[in-house]
Each structure stands twice: as structure tokens, then as C-alpha cells.
């Protein structure tokens, strides 16, 4: 089992003290990170004690400890999952060979691009969410927001370590650039469009952590299969922390729905205007937010047909999530059936080389995972006695990247005229009025155990503590 040095200036389990040059480089980057956190991290909560979990190990049991910590004093560190002895490459043209402990020269550019893109998403989400603390619906939610934030900061450290350790001067420069780009900045925005979207209300935050962090899960699972062993080990441990982010999203959306159902029962109606008038978020608005954030997250997978994805698979750079479950790990002559627009308002099926369809394969796994939450939420609605069903829209709807980019379809994925599509968008996506209404509900509630009127309390507290525990000490 890997030993973690928790007393080091940068906690780590990569024997940083044995590599003085790398240690100095990362310690030089550390103050820049802390300046970024001070300027772009959660605003106005720097001195507050937050009940946070902090990584202290990488084994499945007892890997984290809980306690009050001011966020600027959080022990961000570098943690890789334990090395698997004699690990072999599990897919592509190098399948069966020993996993790489260094980056092969011919693949340096591809690996660096993937690591930078992944690294760029981590501080981006912190920047998107930096003002949400001012409108937290409870101390429980405020703490969960801050837990997500500090772990995204640690995930940035994970990528920066790889850049410094394996990519020399180019890597150090890329690490500096990760702190220079900012979400929504007109001159230097974040690399991926979803991470420039504003998150100004908690319904958007829950959607982001459900849909966008779930995309992150599948990107990390794909990288965890990589032939480059330090990258695989890094992302395997990141997945341990990522699970909580998706929990925040799924339970947050569920609590919004539960409160809406309570209000619908109280007023004896599912009429959206009446539900809103009673201070809850109507289910039609919840569905609109789902449509927006799901379609935005789908674009993060890239185009369904991608020669880059094919090259990544062939060269062992990036696999499929849970590669072991697939029967063919080389996919040399296999094909993927891809439905594409036929140019005449219909749909046709084309054969695509399986290697070039890796983005589509990964996205399909993601969509299946997204459906799990919908089954739970719809059971809540059914048990409450209402004839309403929340649905994932088609993966063709409202797309900006890929085969279906800018192709007008309805929510079921059927091609429609541009006029029909434009009219549909007005009813299927959040309007300015919808966003203004949701924002009007955002009032901070900070008394332990109390909840804002638009959201139900959680079923249980954190780490076996009661819901009314003082998760953030604001006084």
C-alpha cells in the first residue's frame, strides 16, 4: 500500500521529497493556486469553519477524515491509487504489453492535450459556483457546495502534478495557464463551452452536479483505463471523490421534486402557476432545466465520429469506461451502427468504424447512467399520485457538437422544421422568466436544520451526523 506523507507542504503519496526539482516546481505553483482560490473560489467564506472530508489515504476503507477546516487551509494534495503489480495495457494495438510508467515521445502531445482539457474543467466549475454560498438553502447544502469546490481544487492539483512530472517545461507552462483562463471570460474563457455557462441558482447547481459531473465520471473512467499508468492511477482515485458530487446532484434534484410534490398535494393541483405561487419550483420548470443541462453535457463527449478518439483507443491513450466488460478490446474490423440525418428531414443508419465511434460508445454508457435518477424521481411522483413523468430528451435534441449539431429535432429526436424547432425551444428550455422565478426563490437559510421553502430536507446528514448539525460555522 502506498504511503502518504501528510506532513509535507504538499501532502502526497508520490514520494515528492525524493524529487527535489519536482517538489520545488510544485511548491512554486502552490502560491499561484492559493491566489487563484482567494480571487476566484467561494466568495466571503474564507475564514469560516466548514465540516469537510479530507483525503488521508487511497485504500477503499477509511480513505478520508472529517473535521472543521477553513477552506483556505484545506490540505490539497497529490494522491494516486495504489499501483497494480504487473499491470498490462488492456486495449488497442499495444494490448498485453506492460503499462507505461513514462509518456512515449510520440504520444506526448495527445496526452498533454487530454490532461490539460480535464484539468481545465476543475477550476472552471469552482469559478462557476463561487457566488452560490450567498443563497444556500441550508447549512447542509452550503457544506456540500464547499466540499465539491475543494475537491475540484484537488482534482486540479492531480492534473497539475502530471503536467509537472511528465511534460517538462511545456507542462509547467500549461499548469500556469490553467489559472489564467476563467469561466465566462470573454478574452480567456475555459476550453469547453459547458464550463462557461453561468450557475446563478441552486437548481442549476444540482443539474450541473448530476449531469456535468456525471460526464466527468465517464471521462475519468475512460482515462482510468489508459496505458499511461500514472494517469490511470490518478483518475482512479479522483473517481472516489467524484461520487459525492453526483450524490449532491441526484439528491438535490430529488429534494426539489419532493418539495414540489408536497406543495401540489397541499394545494390540490399540479398547475405550474399555482405551484409557483405557493413558493415551490413546478415540475415543468425542473424538466426544462434537465433538457438544457443534459444536452449541454452531451456536447462534452465530442463528435460521435472522431478519428482522434479512434487514435486514442488504438494507441492505448484513452479506453472505454469499464473496458473489461466489452468482448473485443482491439476493435480492428468491427463497426458501429450510427443514426445520422439523411439531409432530407429524416434519419438513416451508417456503418462507422468502431474505433472512431468511441465517443458515442462512452456517451451511450453515460445516458444509461443518467436514466437511473429519472426512474427514482418518477417513482416519487407516482407514489404521490400525480400523472407526470420526467424524461431525458433525445441525445439528438439541442446539440451544438457532433452529427446532430444544429439539426432541428423534437424532444424525441425526430427531425422537424426550423420553425417548429424554434417554437419548441421556447417551451422546452428555461426562459428568462423561468430563470428569474427560480432566482427569486434563492434566499440564504443558515439556521441549523432549517431549509428554504422550495426544497425538502435530506433523508440523513453527513457522516452519520444529524441534519440539523452546524455544518458551517458562520458566527
Order of alpha helices (4+ residues) and beta strands (2+ residues): beta-alpha-beta-beta-beta-alpha-alpha-alpha-alpha-alpha-alpha-alpha-alpha-alpha-beta-beta-alpha-alpha-alpha-beta
